Amino acid sequence: MTPPRVTLERVALAARTIDPVFLRSPQFECEPLSDALGARLSLKIESVNPIRSFKGRGADWLVSRAERGAPLVCASAGNFGQAMAWAGRARGVPVTVYASAHANPLKLERMRQLGATLVLHGDDFDAAKQEARRVAAARGHRFVEDGYDVETLEGAGTIALEWLERAPFPDVLLVPLGNGALFNGVATVVKARRPQTRLIAVQAAGAPAMVESWRAGRVIEHDALHTIADGIGVRVPIPQALDDLRGLADDAILVREASILAAMRLLHRHTGLVAEPSAAVGVAALVEQGAAFRGQSAGTIICGSNLTPQQMQEWL
């Protein structure tokens, strides 16, 4: 069996290096939400930082190890681009972000404000990523791929290190699954430190490529996405991310759009949090399958909160 790419030693080093503004995020059991869902639910809130997303951990760790001044190119649905822009500005590294022409306008504007060069290309994230990779190769610049570059997983792993300091730890973690950085980073640490915890990957039913590929044991691509959860909307899985996922995920759940919206509203009502759709899928899994978790302690990561005013008005 291939050893995991992420090691606890590297995650611990990342935790000592990442800008503290992204670390020590709030974590607590939310009793009103637990009562509403029928399972004891703990939350790790990754939206109280300058980019309102967990992506700052992996991006800052990656940029801290990059050659100072050497340009970096990436693609993003929004949050990773903001994180790379923030880290690049802070550490003196030029960053170009490719994004879909249909990406969240709030996220796009924040990338510009943070100093990134922003290029819009294609109808979705995967089209933007393909162009970013091509341009980076043509210009001799480093292409950074969220979910593939191991620093993005190691940065996410620091979330689990913090959570494990808190007792008792949940019986089951419901972790959003996109390109794999969050799930694979967190799951590697939890499996090493607390193997009895069940790790469940959660994805939108309208963007099921990663879960379908994991179940099939091979890459399955889709032609289009049909979900509001743009942050975990993946048509073309990263083969390395699927390799990482093997042996880490105990199960996977695909959640419907109505459940995602219900979860966002429950979070807003019972915690006061604004959670973007991708951040609410763990709660959505409990909305749909609460009976399966009754009597257990569950945990999920609220991994981002970047919504436009129009989205907040419509969805919350």
Contacts in CASP RR format, 6 or more apart in sequence:
PFRMAT RR
TARGET T0000
AUTHOR 0000-0000-0000
METHOD contacts of the structure
MODEL  1
MTPPRVTLERVALAARTIDPVFLRSPQFECEPLSDALGARLSLKIESVNP
IRSFKGRGADWLVSRAERGAPLVCASAGNFGQAMAWAGRARGVPVTVYAS
AHANPLKLERMRQLGATLVLHGDDFDAAKQEARRVAAARGHRFVEDGYDV
ETLEGAGTIALEWLERAPFPDVLLVPLGNGALFNGVATVVKARRPQTRLI
AVQAAGAPAMVESWRAGRVIEHDALHTIADGIGVRVPIPQALDDLRGLAD
DAILVREASILAAMRLLHRHTGLVAEPSAAVGVAALVEQGAAFRGQSAGT
IICGSNLTPQQMQEWL
2 243 0 8 1.000
4 188 0 8 1.000
4 244 0 8 1.000
5 150 0 8 1.000
5 153 0 8 1.000
5 240 0 8 1.000
5 244 0 8 1.000
6 150 0 8 1.000
6 153 0 8 1.000
6 154 0 8 1.000
6 157 0 8 1.000
6 184 0 8 1.000
6 185 0 8 1.000
6 188 0 8 1.000
6 189 0 8 1.000
6 244 0 8 1.000
8 189 0 8 1.000
8 192 0 8 1.000
8 193 0 8 1.000
10 150 0 8 1.000
10 154 0 8 1.000
11 154 0 8 1.000
11 155 0 8 1.000
11 157 0 8 1.000
11 158 0 8 1.000
11 160 0 8 1.000
11 161 0 8 1.000
11 185 0 8 1.000
11 188 0 8 1.000
11 189 0 8 1.000
12 161 0 8 1.000
14 57 0 8 1.000
14 58 0 8 1.000
14 61 0 8 1.000
14 151 0 8 1.000
14 154 0 8 1.000
14 155 0 8 1.000
14 157 0 8 1.000
14 158 0 8 1.000
15 23 0 8 1.000
15 158 0 8 1.000
15 161 0 8 1.000
17 60 0 8 1.000
17 61 0 8 1.000
17 64 0 8 1.000
18 56 0 8 1.000
18 57 0 8 1.000
18 58 0 8 1.000
18 60 0 8 1.000
18 61 0 8 1.000
18 64 0 8 1.000
18 155 0 8 1.000
18 158 0 8 1.000
19 60 0 8 1.000
19 87 0 8 1.000
19 90 0 8 1.000
21 49 0 8 1.000
21 50 0 8 1.000
22 49 0 8 1.000
22 54 0 8 1.000
22 56 0 8 1.000
22 57 0 8 1.000
22 60 0 8 1.000
23 57 0 8 1.000
23 158 0 8 1.000
23 162 0 8 1.000
24 162 0 8 1.000
25 44 0 8 1.000
25 45 0 8 1.000
25 46 0 8 1.000
25 48 0 8 1.000
25 49 0 8 1.000
25 54 0 8 1.000
25 159 0 8 1.000
25 162 0 8 1.000
26 43 0 8 1.000
26 44 0 8 1.000
26 45 0 8 1.000
26 48 0 8 1.000
27 42 0 8 1.000
27 43 0 8 1.000
27 44 0 8 1.000
27 45 0 8 1.000
27 162 0 8 1.000
27 163 0 8 1.000
27 166 0 8 1.000
28 42 0 8 1.000
28 43 0 8 1.000
29 40 0 8 1.000
29 41 0 8 1.000
29 42 0 8 1.000
29 43 0 8 1.000
29 297 0 8 1.000
30 41 0 8 1.000
30 42 0 8 1.000
30 43 0 8 1.000
30 270 0 8 1.000
30 271 0 8 1.000
32 270 0 8 1.000
32 271 0 8 1.000
33 41 0 8 1.000
33 43 0 8 1.000
33 266 0 8 1.000
33 267 0 8 1.000
33 270 0 8 1.000
33 271 0 8 1.000
33 283 0 8 1.000
34 40 0 8 1.000
34 41 0 8 1.000
36 266 0 8 1.000
36 270 0 8 1.000
37 266 0 8 1.000
37 283 0 8 1.000
37 286 0 8 1.000
37 287 0 8 1.000
37 290 0 8 1.000
38 286 0 8 1.000
38 290 0 8 1.000
38 293 0 8 1.000
38 294 0 8 1.000
38 295 0 8 1.000
39 286 0 8 1.000
39 290 0 8 1.000
39 293 0 8 1.000
39 294 0 8 1.000
39 295 0 8 1.000
39 296 0 8 1.000
39 297 0 8 1.000
39 298 0 8 1.000
40 170 0 8 1.000
40 295 0 8 1.000
40 296 0 8 1.000
40 297 0 8 1.000
40 298 0 8 1.000
41 283 0 8 1.000
41 286 0 8 1.000
41 297 0 8 1.000
41 298 0 8 1.000
41 299 0 8 1.000
41 300 0 8 1.000
42 170 0 8 1.000
42 297 0 8 1.000
42 298 0 8 1.000
42 299 0 8 1.000
42 300 0 8 1.000
43 271 0 8 1.000
43 299 0 8 1.000
43 300 0 8 1.000
43 301 0 8 1.000
43 302 0 8 1.000
44 159 0 8 1.000
44 162 0 8 1.000
44 163 0 8 1.000
44 299 0 8 1.000
44 300 0 8 1.000
44 301 0 8 1.000
44 302 0 8 1.000
45 273 0 8 1.000
45 302 0 8 1.000
46 53 0 8 1.000
46 54 0 8 1.000
46 159 0 8 1.000
46 279 0 8 1.000
46 301 0 8 1.000
46 302 0 8 1.000
46 303 0 8 1.000
46 304 0 8 1.000
47 53 0 8 1.000
47 273 0 8 1.000
47 274 0 8 1.000
47 275 0 8 1.000
47 279 0 8 1.000
47 302 0 8 1.000
47 303 0 8 1.000
47 304 0 8 1.000
47 305 0 8 1.000
49 56 0 8 1.000
50 86 0 8 1.000
51 79 0 8 1.000
51 82 0 8 1.000
51 83 0 8 1.000
51 86 0 8 1.000
51 110 0 8 1.000
51 114 0 8 1.000
51 306 0 8 1.000
52 79 0 8 1.000
52 304 0 8 1.000
52 305 0 8 1.000
52 306 0 8 1.000
53 79 0 8 1.000
53 82 0 8 1.000
53 83 0 8 1.000
53 303 0 8 1.000
53 304 0 8 1.000
53 305 0 8 1.000
53 306 0 8 1.000
54 79 0 8 1.000
54 156 0 8 1.000
54 159 0 8 1.000
54 182 0 8 1.000
54 301 0 8 1.000
54 303 0 8 1.000
54 304 0 8 1.000
55 79 0 8 1.000
55 80 0 8 1.000
55 81 0 8 1.000
55 82 0 8 1.000
55 83 0 8 1.000
55 146 0 8 1.000
56 83 0 8 1.000
56 86 0 8 1.000
56 87 0 8 1.000
57 155 0 8 1.000
57 156 0 8 1.000
57 157 0 8 1.000
57 158 0 8 1.000
57 159 0 8 1.000
58 83 0 8 1.000
58 151 0 8 1.000
58 152 0 8 1.000
58 154 0 8 1.000
58 155 0 8 1.000
58 156 0 8 1.000
58 181 0 8 1.000
59 80 0 8 1.000
59 81 0 8 1.000
59 83 0 8 1.000
59 84 0 8 1.000
59 86 0 8 1.000
59 87 0 8 1.000
59 152 0 8 1.000
60 83 0 8 1.000
60 86 0 8 1.000
60 87 0 8 1.000
60 90 0 8 1.000
60 91 0 8 1.000
61 151 0 8 1.000
61 154 0 8 1.000
61 155 0 8 1.000
62 87 0 8 1.000
62 144 0 8 1.000
62 149 0 8 1.000
62 151 0 8 1.000
62 152 0 8 1.000
63 72 0 8 1.000
63 84 0 8 1.000
63 87 0 8 1.000
63 88 0 8 1.000
63 90 0 8 1.000
63 91 0 8 1.000
63 93 0 8 1.000
63 95 0 8 1.000
64 87 0 8 1.000
64 91 0 8 1.000
65 151 0 8 1.000
66 72 0 8 1.000
66 91 0 8 1.000
66 93 0 8 1.000
66 142 0 8 1.000
67 93 0 8 1.000
68 91 0 8 1.000
68 92 0 8 1.000
68 93 0 8 1.000
69 92 0 8 1.000
69 93 0 8 1.000
69 94 0 8 1.000
70 93 0 8 1.000
70 141 0 8 1.000
70 142 0 8 1.000
71 93 0 8 1.000
71 94 0 8 1.000
71 95 0 8 1.000
71 96 0 8 1.000
71 139 0 8 1.000
71 141 0 8 1.000
71 142 0 8 1.000
72 84 0 8 1.000
72 88 0 8 1.000
72 93 0 8 1.000
72 94 0 8 1.000
72 95 0 8 1.000
72 96 0 8 1.000
72 141 0 8 1.000
72 142 0 8 1.000
72 144 0 8 1.000
73 95 0 8 1.000
73 96 0 8 1.000
73 97 0 8 1.000
73 98 0 8 1.000
73 132 0 8 1.000
73 135 0 8 1.000
73 136 0 8 1.000
73 139 0 8 1.000
73 141 0 8 1.000
73 142 0 8 1.000
73 143 0 8 1.000
73 144 0 8 1.000
74 80 0 8 1.000
74 81 0 8 1.000
74 84 0 8 1.000
74 95 0 8 1.000
74 96 0 8 1.000
74 97 0 8 1.000
74 98 0 8 1.000
74 132 0 8 1.000
74 143 0 8 1.000
74 144 0 8 1.000
74 145 0 8 1.000
74 146 0 8 1.000
75 97 0 8 1.000
75 98 0 8 1.000
75 99 0 8 1.000
75 125 0 8 1.000
75 128 0 8 1.000
75 129 0 8 1.000
75 131 0 8 1.000
75 132 0 8 1.000
75 133 0 8 1.000
75 145 0 8 1.000
76 82 0 8 1.000
76 84 0 8 1.000
76 97 0 8 1.000
76 98 0 8 1.000
76 99 0 8 1.000
76 103 0 8 1.000
76 107 0 8 1.000
76 111 0 8 1.000
76 125 0 8 1.000
76 128 0 8 1.000
76 146 0 8 1.000
77 99 0 8 1.000
77 100 0 8 1.000
77 103 0 8 1.000
77 104 0 8 1.000
77 107 0 8 1.000
77 125 0 8 1.000
77 230 0 8 1.000
77 231 0 8 1.000
77 233 0 8 1.000
78 97 0 8 1.000
78 99 0 8 1.000
78 103 0 8 1.000
78 104 0 8 1.000
78 107 0 8 1.000
78 108 0 8 1.000
78 111 0 8 1.000
78 230 0 8 1.000
78 231 0 8 1.000
78 306 0 8 1.000
79 107 0 8 1.000
79 231 0 8 1.000
79 304 0 8 1.000
79 306 0 8 1.000
80 146 0 8 1.000
80 152 0 8 1.000
81 95 0 8 1.000
81 97 0 8 1.000
81 99 0 8 1.000
81 107 0 8 1.000
81 111 0 8 1.000
81 116 0 8 1.000
82 107 0 8 1.000
82 110 0 8 1.000
82 111 0 8 1.000
82 114 0 8 1.000
82 306 0 8 1.000
84 95 0 8 1.000
84 97 0 8 1.000
84 116 0 8 1.000
84 144 0 8 1.000
85 95 0 8 1.000
85 97 0 8 1.000
85 110 0 8 1.000
85 111 0 8 1.000
85 114 0 8 1.000
85 115 0 8 1.000
85 116 0 8 1.000
86 114 0 8 1.000
87 93 0 8 1.000
87 95 0 8 1.000
88 94 0 8 1.000
88 95 0 8 1.000
89 95 0 8 1.000
89 114 0 8 1.000
89 115 0 8 1.000
94 117 0 8 1.000
95 115 0 8 1.000
95 116 0 8 1.000
95 117 0 8 1.000
96 116 0 8 1.000
96 117 0 8 1.000
96 118 0 8 1.000
96 119 0 8 1.000
96 132 0 8 1.000
96 135 0 8 1.000
96 141 0 8 1.000
97 111 0 8 1.000
97 116 0 8 1.000
97 117 0 8 1.000
97 118 0 8 1.000
97 119 0 8 1.000
97 132 0 8 1.000
98 119 0 8 1.000
98 120 0 8 1.000
98 121 0 8 1.000
98 128 0 8 1.000
98 129 0 8 1.000
98 131 0 8 1.000
98 132 0 8 1.000
98 135 0 8 1.000
99 107 0 8 1.000
99 108 0 8 1.000
99 111 0 8 1.000
99 118 0 8 1.000
99 119 0 8 1.000
99 120 0 8 1.000
99 121 0 8 1.000
99 125 0 8 1.000
99 128 0 8 1.000
100 120 0 8 1.000
100 121 0 8 1.000
100 122 0 8 1.000
100 123 0 8 1.000
100 124 0 8 1.000
100 125 0 8 1.000
100 127 0 8 1.000
100 128 0 8 1.000
101 120 0 8 1.000
101 121 0 8 1.000
101 122 0 8 1.000
101 123 0 8 1.000
102 123 0 8 1.000
102 124 0 8 1.000
103 120 0 8 1.000
103 125 0 8 1.000
103 128 0 8 1.000
103 230 0 8 1.000
104 230 0 8 1.000
104 306 0 8 1.000
104 307 0 8 1.000
104 308 0 8 1.000
104 311 0 8 1.000
105 308 0 8 1.000
106 306 0 8 1.000
106 307 0 8 1.000
106 308 0 8 1.000
107 306 0 8 1.000
108 118 0 8 1.000
108 120 0 8 1.000
110 306 0 8 1.000
111 118 0 8 1.000
112 118 0 8 1.000
119 128 0 8 1.000
119 131 0 8 1.000
119 132 0 8 1.000
119 135 0 8 1.000
120 128 0 8 1.000
121 127 0 8 1.000
121 128 0 8 1.000
121 131 0 8 1.000
121 132 0 8 1.000
122 128 0 8 1.000
122 131 0 8 1.000
124 224 0 8 1.000
124 225 0 8 1.000
124 233 0 8 1.000
124 235 0 8 1.000
125 230 0 8 1.000
125 231 0 8 1.000
125 233 0 8 1.000
125 234 0 8 1.000
125 235 0 8 1.000
126 234 0 8 1.000
126 235 0 8 1.000
126 236 0 8 1.000
129 145 0 8 1.000
129 236 0 8 1.000
132 143 0 8 1.000
133 143 0 8 1.000
133 145 0 8 1.000
135 141 0 8 1.000
136 142 0 8 1.000
136 143 0 8 1.000
137 143 0 8 1.000
145 179 0 8 1.000
145 238 0 8 1.000
146 152 0 8 1.000
146 179 0 8 1.000
146 181 0 8 1.000
147 153 0 8 1.000
147 179 0 8 1.000
147 180 0 8 1.000
147 181 0 8 1.000
147 184 0 8 1.000
147 238 0 8 1.000
147 240 0 8 1.000
147 241 0 8 1.000
148 179 0 8 1.000
148 238 0 8 1.000
148 240 0 8 1.000
148 241 0 8 1.000
152 181 0 8 1.000
153 180 0 8 1.000
153 181 0 8 1.000
153 184 0 8 1.000
153 185 0 8 1.000
153 188 0 8 1.000
153 244 0 8 1.000
154 185 0 8 1.000
155 185 0 8 1.000
156 181 0 8 1.000
156 182 0 8 1.000
156 184 0 8 1.000
156 185 0 8 1.000
156 186 0 8 1.000
157 185 0 8 1.000
157 186 0 8 1.000
157 188 0 8 1.000
157 189 0 8 1.000
159 182 0 8 1.000
159 186 0 8 1.000
159 301 0 8 1.000
160 185 0 8 1.000
160 186 0 8 1.000
160 187 0 8 1.000
160 189 0 8 1.000
160 190 0 8 1.000
160 193 0 8 1.000
161 189 0 8 1.000
163 169 0 8 1.000
164 189 0 8 1.000
164 190 0 8 1.000
164 193 0 8 1.000
164 194 0 8 1.000
168 297 0 8 1.000
169 194 0 8 1.000
169 197 0 8 1.000
170 197 0 8 1.000
170 296 0 8 1.000
170 297 0 8 1.000
170 298 0 8 1.000
170 299 0 8 1.000
171 196 0 8 1.000
171 197 0 8 1.000
171 198 0 8 1.000
171 296 0 8 1.000
171 297 0 8 1.000
171 298 0 8 1.000
172 197 0 8 1.000
172 198 0 8 1.000
172 199 0 8 1.000
172 200 0 8 1.000
172 293 0 8 1.000
172 296 0 8 1.000
172 297 0 8 1.000
172 298 0 8 1.000
172 299 0 8 1.000
173 186 0 8 1.000
173 187 0 8 1.000
173 190 0 8 1.000
173 197 0 8 1.000
173 198 0 8 1.000
173 199 0 8 1.000
173 200 0 8 1.000
173 298 0 8 1.000
173 299 0 8 1.000
173 300 0 8 1.000
174 200 0 8 1.000
174 202 0 8 1.000
174 253 0 8 1.000
174 281 0 8 1.000
174 282 0 8 1.000
174 283 0 8 1.000
174 285 0 8 1.000
174 286 0 8 1.000
174 298 0 8 1.000
174 299 0 8 1.000
174 300 0 8 1.000
175 182 0 8 1.000
175 183 0 8 1.000
175 186 0 8 1.000
175 187 0 8 1.000
175 199 0 8 1.000
175 200 0 8 1.000
175 201 0 8 1.000
175 202 0 8 1.000
175 282 0 8 1.000
175 300 0 8 1.000
175 301 0 8 1.000
176 182 0 8 1.000
176 183 0 8 1.000
176 202 0 8 1.000
176 203 0 8 1.000
176 232 0 8 1.000
176 278 0 8 1.000
176 279 0 8 1.000
176 281 0 8 1.000
176 282 0 8 1.000
176 300 0 8 1.000
176 301 0 8 1.000
176 303 0 8 1.000
177 183 0 8 1.000
177 201 0 8 1.000
177 202 0 8 1.000
177 203 0 8 1.000
177 210 0 8 1.000
177 211 0 8 1.000
177 232 0 8 1.000
177 252 0 8 1.000
178 203 0 8 1.000
178 210 0 8 1.000
178 231 0 8 1.000
178 232 0 8 1.000
178 233 0 8 1.000
178 234 0 8 1.000
178 278 0 8 1.000
179 210 0 8 1.000
179 234 0 8 1.000
179 237 0 8 1.000
179 238 0 8 1.000
179 241 0 8 1.000
180 210 0 8 1.000
180 238 0 8 1.000
180 241 0 8 1.000
180 244 0 8 1.000
180 245 0 8 1.000
181 241 0 8 1.000
182 301 0 8 1.000
182 303 0 8 1.000
183 199 0 8 1.000
183 201 0 8 1.000
183 245 0 8 1.000
183 248 0 8 1.000
183 249 0 8 1.000
184 241 0 8 1.000
184 244 0 8 1.000
184 245 0 8 1.000
184 248 0 8 1.000
186 199 0 8 1.000
186 301 0 8 1.000
187 199 0 8 1.000
187 248 0 8 1.000
187 249 0 8 1.000
188 244 0 8 1.000
188 248 0 8 1.000
190 197 0 8 1.000
190 199 0 8 1.000
191 199 0 8 1.000
191 247 0 8 1.000
191 248 0 8 1.000
198 250 0 8 1.000
198 251 0 8 1.000
199 248 0 8 1.000
199 249 0 8 1.000
199 250 0 8 1.000
200 249 0 8 1.000
200 250 0 8 1.000
200 251 0 8 1.000
200 252 0 8 1.000
200 253 0 8 1.000
200 285 0 8 1.000
201 210 0 8 1.000
201 211 0 8 1.000
201 214 0 8 1.000
201 245 0 8 1.000
201 249 0 8 1.000
201 251 0 8 1.000
201 252 0 8 1.000
201 253 0 8 1.000
202 252 0 8 1.000
202 253 0 8 1.000
202 254 0 8 1.000
202 255 0 8 1.000
202 281 0 8 1.000
202 282 0 8 1.000
202 284 0 8 1.000
202 285 0 8 1.000
202 300 0 8 1.000
203 210 0 8 1.000
203 211 0 8 1.000
203 232 0 8 1.000
203 252 0 8 1.000
203 253 0 8 1.000
203 254 0 8 1.000
203 255 0 8 1.000
203 281 0 8 1.000
204 227 0 8 1.000
204 228 0 8 1.000
204 229 0 8 1.000
204 232 0 8 1.000
204 233 0 8 1.000
204 254 0 8 1.000
204 255 0 8 1.000
204 257 0 8 1.000
204 260 0 8 1.000
204 277 0 8 1.000
204 278 0 8 1.000
204 281 0 8 1.000
205 227 0 8 1.000
205 254 0 8 1.000
205 255 0 8 1.000
205 256 0 8 1.000
205 257 0 8 1.000
206 225 0 8 1.000
206 226 0 8 1.000
206 227 0 8 1.000
206 254 0 8 1.000
206 257 0 8 1.000
207 222 0 8 1.000
207 225 0 8 1.000
207 226 0 8 1.000
207 227 0 8 1.000
207 229 0 8 1.000
207 232 0 8 1.000
207 233 0 8 1.000
207 234 0 8 1.000
207 235 0 8 1.000
208 222 0 8 1.000
208 254 0 8 1.000
209 220 0 8 1.000
209 221 0 8 1.000
209 222 0 8 1.000
209 234 0 8 1.000
209 235 0 8 1.000
209 236 0 8 1.000
209 237 0 8 1.000
210 234 0 8 1.000
210 237 0 8 1.000
210 241 0 8 1.000
210 242 0 8 1.000
210 245 0 8 1.000
211 252 0 8 1.000
211 254 0 8 1.000
212 220 0 8 1.000
213 219 0 8 1.000
213 220 0 8 1.000
213 237 0 8 1.000
213 242 0 8 1.000
214 242 0 8 1.000
214 245 0 8 1.000
214 246 0 8 1.000
214 249 0 8 1.000
214 252 0 8 1.000
215 252 0 8 1.000
217 242 0 8 1.000
219 236 0 8 1.000
219 237 0 8 1.000
219 239 0 8 1.000
219 242 0 8 1.000
220 237 0 8 1.000
221 235 0 8 1.000
221 236 0 8 1.000
221 237 0 8 1.000
222 235 0 8 1.000
223 235 0 8 1.000
224 235 0 8 1.000
225 233 0 8 1.000
225 235 0 8 1.000
227 233 0 8 1.000
227 257 0 8 1.000
227 260 0 8 1.000
227 277 0 8 1.000
228 257 0 8 1.000
228 260 0 8 1.000
228 261 0 8 1.000
228 277 0 8 1.000
228 315 0 8 1.000
229 260 0 8 1.000
229 276 0 8 1.000
229 277 0 8 1.000
229 278 0 8 1.000
229 281 0 8 1.000
230 277 0 8 1.000
230 278 0 8 1.000
231 276 0 8 1.000
231 277 0 8 1.000
231 278 0 8 1.000
232 278 0 8 1.000
232 281 0 8 1.000
233 278 0 8 1.000
253 285 0 8 1.000
253 288 0 8 1.000
253 289 0 8 1.000
255 281 0 8 1.000
255 282 0 8 1.000
255 284 0 8 1.000
255 285 0 8 1.000
255 287 0 8 1.000
255 288 0 8 1.000
256 284 0 8 1.000
256 288 0 8 1.000
259 284 0 8 1.000
259 285 0 8 1.000
259 287 0 8 1.000
259 288 0 8 1.000
260 277 0 8 1.000
260 280 0 8 1.000
260 281 0 8 1.000
260 284 0 8 1.000
261 277 0 8 1.000
261 315 0 8 1.000
262 284 0 8 1.000
262 287 0 8 1.000
263 275 0 8 1.000
263 280 0 8 1.000
263 281 0 8 1.000
263 282 0 8 1.000
263 283 0 8 1.000
263 284 0 8 1.000
263 286 0 8 1.000
263 287 0 8 1.000
264 275 0 8 1.000
264 276 0 8 1.000
264 277 0 8 1.000
264 280 0 8 1.000
264 315 0 8 1.000
264 316 0 8 1.000
265 315 0 8 1.000
265 316 0 8 1.000
266 283 0 8 1.000
266 287 0 8 1.000
267 273 0 8 1.000
267 275 0 8 1.000
267 280 0 8 1.000
267 283 0 8 1.000
267 302 0 8 1.000
268 274 0 8 1.000
268 275 0 8 1.000
268 316 0 8 1.000
273 302 0 8 1.000
273 305 0 8 1.000
274 305 0 8 1.000
274 307 0 8 1.000
274 312 0 8 1.000
274 316 0 8 1.000
275 283 0 8 1.000
275 302 0 8 1.000
275 304 0 8 1.000
275 305 0 8 1.000
276 304 0 8 1.000
276 305 0 8 1.000
276 306 0 8 1.000
276 307 0 8 1.000
277 315 0 8 1.000
278 303 0 8 1.000
278 304 0 8 1.000
279 301 0 8 1.000
279 302 0 8 1.000
279 303 0 8 1.000
279 304 0 8 1.000
279 305 0 8 1.000
280 302 0 8 1.000
282 300 0 8 1.000
283 300 0 8 1.000
286 293 0 8 1.000
286 298 0 8 1.000
307 315 0 8 1.000
307 316 0 8 1.000
END
